[in-house]
Amino acid sequence: MTREIKPNEDPSKVRIFVVRHGRTEYNSKKVIQGHLDIDIDETGKEQAAKVAHYLEDYKFDYCVTSDLCRCISTIKDILQNNPHLTKDLVRVTPNMRERMMGPVQGMNIVDAKEKYGAQFKQMGEKEHELRGRVQEEWDLLVKKAEAEDYTNVLVCTHGGVITSFSNHLYKAKGYSLGEGLQEENLKVPFNTSITVVDVDKSTKEGTIQKFGVTEHLGGHFEVKNQDLR
């Protein structure tokens, strides 16, 4: 089988594999999570096992993950397949958390819309604040990849982060889109989907090669409600 995603063998670039966490009970019940520390459910565990199996032959040089348990749980099996990734090679940071959604965290999305109207999506952390903290981590990651000769790196984070920051990389940072990708594709990706970004270590130019790949789940899956976080 020809895979959509392959590891990078070009030492002049770092390939960053961005995995969204597995499904949580709040995802299934359409409850807004934000910074709430909700773990993955049974379906999420199955998804995590499948993405780990898909990536089992990939050797990652480094890992950056959100400190929320739904991300930690999602990459557990991937890390077990990469025993060389000792604690000093796994960065766990709140900078990769989902956007903090303020008073609507823990609310069903229907209730949030009824109480706050369309502005419920702007509650809590501002978009520029989210992008600022993620950009900080991204810059550190690329700098470290250059210094340590990393070629393949794993990142685990959240749907809102992936959507917001991918659009930021494309619109504000000049990253190009891989073959077949369009701006309209850069939306909230499915649970445990894989997004692949290549960055030139020297020029810092980047390309979003793949977005929201769910091949490991047996098909192409998309999030229907794009307001959920």
Backbone as CSV, one residue per row, in Angstrom:
resi,resn,N_x,N_y,N_z,CA_x,CA_y,CA_z,C_x,C_y,C_z
1,MET,0.838,-1.205,0.000,0.000,0.000,0.000,0.874,1.256,0.000
2,THR,0.570,2.179,-0.889,1.281,3.453,-0.926,0.703,4.382,0.129
3,ARG,1.558,4.828,1.030,1.084,5.678,2.124,1.054,7.146,1.722
4,GLU,0.094,7.859,2.294,0.027,9.305,2.074,1.202,10.011,2.734
5,ILE,1.660,9.442,3.849,2.676,10.097,4.665,3.917,9.229,4.759
6,LYS,5.074,9.855,4.589,6.340,9.140,4.697,7.309,9.932,5.572
7,PRO,8.266,9.248,6.196,9.269,9.965,6.980,10.198,10.764,6.075
8,ASN,10.817,11.766,6.625,11.740,12.629,5.898,13.154,12.049,5.932
9,GLU,13.832,12.105,4.799,15.216,11.637,4.727,16.173,12.744,4.302
10,ASP,15.648,13.956,4.155,16.457,15.100,3.734,16.991,15.824,4.968
11,PRO,18.300,15.767,5.234,18.853,16.385,6.447,18.768,17.906,6.473
12,SER,18.483,18.529,5.323,18.381,19.990,5.296,17.027,20.481,5.794
13,LYS,16.095,19.523,5.983,14.749,19.880,6.426,14.366,19.107,7.680
14,VAL,13.409,19.647,8.409,12.778,18.898,9.493,11.314,18.693,9.106
15,ARG,10.859,17.475,9.241,9.453,17.151,8.972,8.729,17.036,10.303
16,ILE,7.707,17.837,10.487,6.968,17.894,11.744,5.612,17.219,11.545
17,PHE,5.402,16.144,12.281,4.151,15.383,12.216,3.249,15.861,13.355
18,VAL,2.189,16.564,13.018,1.298,17.146,14.022,0.054,16.266,14.149
19,VAL,-0.091,15.639,15.309,-1.203,14.725,15.562,-2.217,15.392,16.488
20,ARG,-3.475,15.357,16.094,-4.519,15.815,17.020,-4.822,14.684,18.005
21,HIS,-5.171,15.038,19.233,-5.484,14.033,20.250,-6.682,13.171,19.854
22,GLY,-6.818,12.014,20.503,-7.951,11.123,20.275,-9.248,11.700,20.828
23,ARG,-10.341,11.076,20.458,-11.656,11.567,20.865,-11.843,11.496,22.376
24,THR,-12.538,12.493,22.906,-12.915,12.510,24.319,-14.437,12.413,24.428
25,GLU,-14.913,12.143,25.634,-16.365,12.120,25.859,-16.967,13.486,25.552
26,TYR,-16.235,14.548,25.882,-16.723,15.897,25.594,-16.840,16.132,24.088
27,ASN,-15.896,15.589,23.309,-16.011,15.685,21.849,-17.317,15.067,21.372
28,SER,-17.603,13.869,21.863,-18.786,13.135,21.399,-20.083,13.802,21.844
29,LYS,-20.045,14.490,22.989,-21.239,15.155,23.510,-21.324,16.621,23.106
30,LYS,-20.367,17.060,22.285,-20.339,18.439,21.779,-20.237,19.463,22.913
31,VAL,-19.341,19.143,23.843,-19.061,20.042,24.961,-17.729,20.743,24.701
32,ILE,-17.693,22.048,24.917,-16.489,22.839,24.675,-15.459,22.554,25.769
33,GLN,-14.250,22.171,25.367,-13.231,21.763,26.340,-12.253,22.882,26.700
34,GLY,-11.654,23.522,25.686,-10.651,24.528,25.986,-9.526,23.950,26.819
35,HIS,-9.266,24.562,27.982,-8.196,24.106,28.870,-8.635,23.021,29.849
36,LEU,-9.899,22.620,29.828,-10.342,21.554,30.733,-9.569,20.276,30.416
37,ASP,-9.117,19.591,31.472,-8.231,18.435,31.289,-9.044,17.149,31.188
38,ILE,-9.605,16.915,30.013,-10.469,15.760,29.757,-9.683,14.693,28.999
39,ASP,-9.698,13.463,29.504,-8.925,12.391,28.879,-9.685,11.797,27.691
40,ILE,-8.990,11.013,26.882,-9.631,10.354,25.745,-10.548,9.226,26.225
41,ASP,-11.611,8.972,25.453,-12.553,7.904,25.795,-12.137,6.603,25.096
42,GLU,-12.992,5.589,25.126,-12.627,4.296,24.533,-12.384,4.414,23.029
43,THR,-13.217,5.202,22.355,-12.986,5.424,20.930,-11.664,6.136,20.711
44,GLY,-11.373,7.095,21.570,-10.105,7.815,21.485,-8.906,6.903,21.675
45,LYS,-9.043,5.934,22.577,-7.958,4.972,22.793,-7.745,4.101,21.559
46,GLU,-8.846,3.710,20.919,-8.745,2.919,19.688,-8.073,3.741,18.581
47,GLN,-8.446,5.002,18.484,-7.831,5.880,17.486,-6.339,6.041,17.757
48,ALA,-5.987,6.204,19.036,-4.584,6.368,19.417,-3.773,5.127,19.067
49,ALA,-4.357,3.956,19.291,-3.674,2.702,18.953,-3.444,2.604,17.447
50,LYS,-4.416,3.068,16.670,-4.302,2.995,15.208,-3.246,3.960,14.675
51,VAL,-3.193,5.158,15.227,-2.183,6.102,14.739,-0.788,5.646,15.164
52,ALA,-0.687,5.029,16.340,0.601,4.493,16.792,1.059,3.357,15.885
53,HIS,0.127,2.507,15.494,0.460,1.398,14.586,0.902,1.941,13.227
54,TYR,0.210,2.949,12.753,0.538,3.565,11.461,1.951,4.147,11.474
55,LEU,2.338,4.706,12.615,3.639,5.379,12.726,4.704,4.514,13.399
56,GLU,4.435,3.222,13.570,5.321,2.394,14.389,6.732,2.250,13.824
57,ASP,6.903,2.391,12.520,8.234,2.262,11.922,8.925,3.607,11.729
58,TYR,8.288,4.672,12.212,8.865,6.006,12.071,9.741,6.299,13.285
59,LYS,10.957,6.727,13.046,11.859,7.080,14.142,11.816,8.597,14.341
60,PHE,11.230,8.997,15.454,11.156,10.422,15.766,12.354,10.834,16.617
61,ASP,12.912,11.992,16.282,14.076,12.495,17.004,13.690,13.279,18.252
62,TYR,12.467,13.765,18.273,12.058,14.676,19.351,10.536,14.732,19.359
63,CYS,9.966,15.151,20.494,8.510,15.246,20.621,8.142,16.477,21.435
64,VAL,7.127,17.187,20.986,6.547,18.301,21.735,5.057,18.028,21.869
65,THR,4.527,18.139,23.087,3.112,17.856,23.292,2.470,18.829,24.275
66,SER,1.195,19.054,24.083,0.385,19.750,25.085,0.448,18.968,26.388
67,ASP,0.350,19.680,27.499,0.404,19.008,28.805,-0.950,18.448,29.231
68,LEU,-2.009,18.664,28.447,-3.320,18.126,28.816,-3.363,16.625,28.543
69,CYS,-4.065,15.896,29.417,-3.982,14.431,29.399,-4.505,13.814,28.115
70,ARG,-5.400,14.495,27.405,-5.893,13.897,26.168,-4.797,13.804,25.106
71,CYS,-3.812,14.669,25.184,-2.659,14.568,24.281,-1.634,13.562,24.807
72,ILE,-1.356,13.619,26.094,-0.398,12.686,26.704,-0.838,11.244,26.456
73,SER,-2.119,10.971,26.648,-2.644,9.615,26.449,-2.569,9.191,24.984
74,THR,-2.793,10.137,24.087,-2.807,9.822,22.657,-1.447,9.354,22.157
75,ILE,-0.374,9.963,22.642,0.953,9.626,22.113,1.670,8.552,22.921
76,LYS,1.031,8.011,23.943,1.687,7.018,24.801,2.251,5.856,23.990
77,ASP,1.441,5.286,23.111,1.891,4.135,22.322,2.951,4.528,21.295
78,ILE,2.850,5.725,20.749,3.864,6.186,19.795,5.214,6.294,20.493
79,LEU,5.209,6.823,21.709,6.454,6.953,22.463,7.019,5.589,22.831
80,GLN,6.151,4.632,23.105,6.624,3.280,23.403,7.314,2.665,22.190
81,ASN,6.892,3.051,21.005,7.540,2.580,19.781,8.843,3.317,19.493
82,ASN,9.107,4.369,20.265,10.336,5.155,20.125,11.042,5.222,21.476
83,PRO,11.548,4.069,21.983,12.136,4.023,23.329,13.349,4.928,23.508
84,HIS,13.950,5.359,22.401,15.093,6.276,22.485,14.654,7.679,22.908
85,LEU,13.352,7.956,22.826,12.857,9.274,23.237,12.742,9.328,24.755
86,THR,13.849,9.602,25.384,13.890,9.734,26.835,13.213,11.038,27.250
87,LYS,13.029,11.223,28.549,12.283,12.386,29.040,12.842,13.709,28.532
88,ASP,14.148,13.788,28.360,14.748,15.044,27.905,14.478,15.315,26.420
89,LEU,13.935,14.322,25.720,13.595,14.488,24.306,12.089,14.606,24.083
90,VAL,11.342,14.723,25.181,9.891,14.922,25.108,9.543,16.192,25.883
91,ARG,9.154,17.219,25.161,8.807,18.487,25.808,7.298,18.546,26.025
92,VAL,6.894,18.634,27.281,5.484,18.732,27.661,5.227,20.176,28.087
93,THR,4.361,20.865,27.368,4.232,22.302,27.598,2.793,22.807,27.491
94,PRO,2.398,23.725,28.367,1.066,24.341,28.264,0.935,25.251,27.046
95,ASN,2.061,25.611,26.433,2.002,26.458,25.238,1.292,25.787,24.070
96,MET,1.185,24.457,24.108,0.521,23.734,23.022,-0.915,23.357,23.375
97,ARG,-1.436,23.923,24.446,-2.827,23.661,24.822,-3.809,24.269,23.824
98,GLU,-5.030,23.746,23.887,-6.144,24.332,23.142,-6.358,25.773,23.607
99,ARG,-7.069,26.565,22.804,-7.378,27.934,23.220,-8.279,27.901,24.446
100,MET,-7.944,28.700,25.445,-8.756,28.802,26.651,-10.048,29.537,26.283
101,MET,-11.188,28.891,26.553,-12.477,29.392,26.079,-13.301,30.108,27.148
102,GLY,-12.675,30.440,28.273,-13.348,31.242,29.284,-14.619,30.615,29.826
103,PRO,-15.706,31.417,29.949,-16.927,30.932,30.605,-17.678,29.841,29.847
104,VAL,-17.342,29.607,28.575,-18.071,28.573,27.828,-17.408,27.195,27.941
105,GLN,-16.256,27.126,28.594,-15.634,25.825,28.823,-16.559,24.963,29.678
106,GLY,-16.791,23.742,29.251,-17.677,22.839,29.975,-19.133,22.956,29.576
107,MET,-19.440,23.887,28.662,-20.814,24.062,28.197,-21.037,23.307,26.891
108,ASN,-22.234,22.757,26.736,-22.614,22.205,25.445,-22.654,23.348,24.436
109,ILE,-22.251,23.071,23.215,-22.140,24.136,22.228,-23.484,24.807,21.943
110,VAL,-24.577,24.062,22.019,-25.911,24.637,21.805,-26.237,25.624,22.918
111,ASP,-25.931,25.245,24.163,-26.181,26.132,25.303,-25.318,27.381,25.221
112,ALA,-24.075,27.214,24.787,-23.171,28.361,24.666,-23.689,29.352,23.630
113,LYS,-24.199,28.841,22.523,-24.748,29.715,21.482,-25.995,30.434,21.971
114,GLU,-26.829,29.723,22.728,-28.064,30.330,23.240,-27.759,31.440,24.238
115,LYS,-26.751,31.230,25.073,-26.446,32.204,26.126,-25.650,33.400,25.617
116,TYR,-24.688,33.143,24.727,-23.767,34.206,24.322,-23.882,34.612,22.850
117,GLY,-24.691,33.887,22.085,-24.786,34.193,20.665,-23.505,33.828,19.928
118,ALA,-23.329,34.433,18.757,-22.173,34.105,17.921,-20.848,34.455,18.590
119,GLN,-20.886,35.382,19.557,-19.643,35.805,20.201,-19.060,34.745,21.130
120,PHE,-19.783,33.633,21.347,-19.241,32.600,22.232,-17.883,32.107,21.726
121,LYS,-17.673,32.188,20.405,-16.413,31.714,19.819,-15.238,32.632,20.151
122,GLN,-15.543,33.867,20.581,-14.472,34.808,20.923,-14.199,34.875,22.424
123,MET,-14.881,34.032,23.193,-14.699,34.049,24.644,-13.293,33.573,25.022
124,GLY,-12.800,34.099,26.131,-11.531,33.610,26.666,-10.315,34.176,25.953
125,GLU,-9.357,33.311,25.698,-8.080,33.694,25.104,-8.270,34.253,23.693
126,LYS,-7.549,35.320,23.395,-7.634,35.927,22.073,-6.814,35.110,21.071
127,GLU,-7.230,35.208,19.823,-6.564,34.434,18.770,-5.074,34.760,18.677
128,HIS,-4.722,36.027,18.804,-3.309,36.394,18.700,-2.504,35.870,19.886
129,GLU,-3.155,35.697,21.023,-2.466,35.137,22.185,-2.164,33.657,21.963
130,LEU,-3.139,32.943,21.419,-2.936,31.536,21.091,-1.796,31.378,20.092
131,ARG,-1.871,32.127,19.010,-0.854,31.992,17.968,0.522,32.406,18.469
132,GLY,0.555,33.368,19.369,1.830,33.821,19.921,2.543,32.737,20.704
133,ARG,1.806,32.038,21.571,2.454,31.001,22.389,2.832,29.775,21.555
134,VAL,2.004,29.460,20.551,2.335,28.324,19.686,3.521,28.676,18.784
135,GLN,3.561,29.912,18.294,4.696,30.348,17.471,6.001,30.263,18.257
136,GLU,5.942,30.615,19.529,7.127,30.521,20.392,7.654,29.086,20.424
137,GLU,6.755,28.128,20.605,7.159,26.719,20.628,7.662,26.267,19.259
138,TRP,7.000,26.709,18.222,7.383,26.324,16.857,8.803,26.798,16.542
139,ASP,9.085,28.046,16.893,10.418,28.602,16.640,11.489,27.848,17.424
140,LEU,11.184,27.514,18.673,12.124,26.739,19.487,12.372,25.367,18.869
141,LEU,11.306,24.760,18.370,11.405,23.431,17.773,12.281,23.450,16.522
142,VAL,12.045,24.402,15.646,12.830,24.491,14.412,14.295,24.797,14.724
143,LYS,14.521,25.680,15.685,15.887,26.011,16.093,16.598,24.784,16.655
144,LYS,15.896,24.011,17.468,16.476,22.802,18.056,16.746,21.751,16.978
145,ALA,15.836,21.647,16.017,16.026,20.693,14.922,17.284,21.009,14.126
146,GLU,17.536,22.297,13.929,18.743,22.709,13.210,19.994,22.391,14.027
147,ALA,19.949,22.694,15.317,21.117,22.493,16.181,21.437,21.021,16.401
148,GLU,20.388,20.187,16.475,20.567,18.770,16.819,20.442,17.829,15.611
149,ASP,20.300,18.396,14.430,20.172,17.599,13.198,18.955,16.678,13.210
150,TYR,17.843,17.163,13.744,16.611,16.378,13.729,16.019,16.395,12.317
151,THR,15.462,15.265,11.903,14.806,15.198,10.594,13.309,14.915,10.690
152,ASN,12.885,14.217,11.756,11.470,13.891,11.948,11.074,14.137,13.401
153,VAL,10.064,14.966,13.591,9.648,15.376,14.929,8.142,15.161,15.081
154,LEU,7.734,14.745,16.269,6.320,14.520,16.581,5.776,15.654,17.442
155,VAL,4.600,16.143,17.097,3.892,17.138,17.908,2.481,16.619,18.153
156,CYS,1.991,16.733,19.385,0.600,16.379,19.670,-0.094,17.574,20.309
157,THR,-1.190,17.988,19.700,-1.899,19.159,20.198,-3.395,19.030,19.880
158,HIS,-4.083,20.154,19.764,-5.545,20.186,19.733,-6.081,20.728,18.408
159,GLY,-7.355,20.431,18.145,-7.965,20.821,16.880,-7.934,22.309,16.599
160,GLY,-8.273,23.110,17.611,-8.268,24.551,17.429,-6.879,25.101,17.186
161,VAL,-5.892,24.515,17.848,-4.500,24.935,17.667,-4.044,24.634,16.244
162,ILE,-4.309,23.419,15.791,-3.876,23.015,14.452,-4.514,23.900,13.388
163,THR,-5.798,24.172,13.536,-6.509,25.011,12.571,-5.962,26.430,12.553
164,SER,-5.915,27.041,13.712,-5.478,28.427,13.820,-4.038,28.604,13.365
165,PHE,-3.164,27.724,13.836,-1.746,27.919,13.545,-1.399,27.551,12.104
166,SER,-2.075,26.573,11.537,-1.833,26.244,10.128,-2.204,27.425,9.235
167,ASN,-3.333,28.053,9.529,-3.727,29.241,8.773,-2.741,30.383,8.980
168,HIS,-2.218,30.501,10.187,-1.212,31.521,10.496,0.067,31.271,9.696
169,LEU,0.510,30.019,9.665,1.722,29.688,8.905,1.540,30.003,7.422
170,TYR,0.360,29.730,6.907,0.091,29.952,5.485,-0.078,31.436,5.152
171,LYS,-0.883,32.133,5.942,-1.226,33.517,5.612,-0.188,34.530,6.093
172,ALA,0.364,34.308,7.281,1.261,35.303,7.867,2.740,34.960,7.708
173,LYS,3.054,33.674,7.645,4.458,33.259,7.602,4.912,32.792,6.220
174,GLY,4.009,32.791,5.273,4.397,32.488,3.907,4.657,31.033,3.592
175,TYR,4.188,30.131,4.454,4.339,28.706,4.152,3.492,28.370,2.924
176,SER,4.012,27.504,2.087,3.255,27.067,0.921,2.405,25.848,1.267
177,LEU,1.505,25.502,0.368,0.643,24.336,0.550,1.076,23.234,-0.403
178,GLY,1.091,22.000,0.099,1.475,20.863,-0.711,0.486,20.589,-1.826
179,GLU,0.864,19.687,-2.704,0.044,19.351,-3.863,-1.369,18.934,-3.451
180,GLY,-2.355,19.584,-4.044,-3.750,19.250,-3.785,-4.371,19.961,-2.604
181,LEU,-3.558,20.628,-1.786,-4.092,21.348,-0.626,-4.515,22.755,-1.013
182,GLN,-5.623,23.221,-0.426,-6.085,24.585,-0.608,-6.381,25.189,0.757
183,GLU,-6.456,26.514,0.801,-6.700,27.198,2.067,-7.956,26.686,2.757
184,GLU,-8.977,26.369,1.992,-10.240,25.904,2.569,-10.096,24.562,3.292
185,ASN,-9.024,23.839,3.027,-8.786,22.558,3.704,-8.260,22.736,5.120
186,LEU,-7.769,23.935,5.447,-7.151,24.182,6.746,-8.213,24.485,7.798
187,LYS,-8.953,23.470,8.178,-10.026,23.603,9.157,-9.829,22.558,10.246
188,VAL,-10.684,22.582,11.271,-10.504,21.668,12.408,-10.404,20.227,11.912
189,PRO,-9.269,19.566,12.159,-9.071,18.204,11.664,-9.659,17.155,12.606
190,PHE,-9.807,15.947,12.099,-10.403,14.842,12.844,-9.464,14.361,13.951
191,ASN,-10.039,13.694,14.948,-9.240,13.160,16.056,-8.191,12.163,15.563
192,THR,-6.986,12.318,16.032,-5.755,11.567,15.688,-5.333,11.737,14.236
193,SER,-5.899,12.709,13.541,-5.429,13.001,12.187,-3.979,13.482,12.243
194,ILE,-3.308,13.352,11.106,-1.899,13.728,11.016,-1.743,14.849,9.998
195,THR,-1.113,15.923,10.416,-0.763,17.032,9.534,0.760,17.066,9.426
196,VAL,1.270,17.218,8.222,2.713,17.145,7.990,3.226,18.481,7.464
197,VAL,4.220,19.023,8.163,4.810,20.301,7.774,6.321,20.131,7.630
198,ASP,6.861,20.545,6.493,8.306,20.539,6.270,8.847,21.948,6.437
199,VAL,9.976,22.073,7.147,10.618,23.371,7.326,12.092,23.248,6.952
200,ASP,12.548,24.143,6.095,13.958,24.199,5.736,14.733,24.775,6.919
201,LYS,15.718,24.047,7.403,16.441,24.466,8.603,17.234,25.748,8.382
202,SER,17.666,25.979,7.166,18.484,27.149,6.872,17.649,28.387,6.577
203,THR,16.738,28.274,5.631,15.949,29.436,5.211,14.713,29.662,6.069
204,LYS,14.300,28.617,6.807,13.082,28.622,7.633,11.804,28.680,6.795
205,GLU,11.937,28.489,5.498,10.752,28.407,4.645,10.047,27.076,4.887
206,GLY,8.720,27.102,4.840,7.979,25.892,5.170,6.901,25.542,4.158
207,THR,6.497,24.275,4.196,5.410,23.785,3.355,4.501,22.879,4.176
208,ILE,3.216,23.178,4.164,2.240,22.273,4.775,1.958,21.198,3.729
209,GLN,2.607,20.050,3.884,2.541,19.008,2.863,1.211,18.251,2.883
210,LYS,0.760,17.914,4.074,-0.481,17.160,4.246,-1.259,17.764,5.405
211,PHE,-2.582,17.701,5.327,-3.394,18.257,6.412,-4.527,17.304,6.771
212,GLY,-4.586,16.931,8.053,-5.712,16.151,8.560,-5.842,14.760,7.982
213,VAL,-4.727,14.096,7.709,-4.769,12.755,7.121,-5.313,11.741,8.130
214,THR,-6.277,10.934,7.700,-6.881,9.914,8.574,-6.798,8.523,7.941
215,GLU,-5.814,8.327,7.116,-5.627,7.045,6.432,-5.594,5.877,7.417
216,HIS,-4.994,6.106,8.579,-4.861,5.047,9.590,-6.205,4.636,10.194
217,LEU,-7.219,5.479,10.041,-8.553,5.173,10.569,-9.426,4.461,9.545
218,GLY,-8.874,4.245,8.357,-9.600,3.477,7.354,-10.353,4.288,6.324
219,GLY,-10.073,5.581,6.254,-10.758,6.413,5.274,-10.493,7.881,5.521
220,HIS,-11.251,8.730,4.829,-11.121,10.175,5.002,-12.251,10.670,5.900
221,PHE,-11.875,11.234,7.047,-12.876,11.703,8.006,-12.666,13.184,8.297
222,GLU,-13.780,13.913,8.454,-13.729,15.334,8.761,-14.634,15.653,9.940
223,VAL,-14.321,16.732,10.638,-15.147,17.213,11.743,-16.313,18.005,11.161
224,LYS,-17.532,17.615,11.508,-18.712,18.284,10.954,-18.957,19.637,11.617
225,ASN,-18.836,19.686,12.957,-19.092,20.939,13.670,-17.773,21.661,13.912
226,GLN,-17.502,22.673,13.107,-16.218,23.366,13.164,-16.115,24.356,14.324
227,ASP,-17.195,24.526,15.082,-17.164,25.439,16.226,-16.645,24.771,17.492
228,LEU,-16.569,23.448,17.489,-16.127,22.734,18.692,-14.636,22.868,18.896
229,ARG,-14.239,22.978,20.179,-12.817,23.058,20.536,-12.568,22.146,21.723
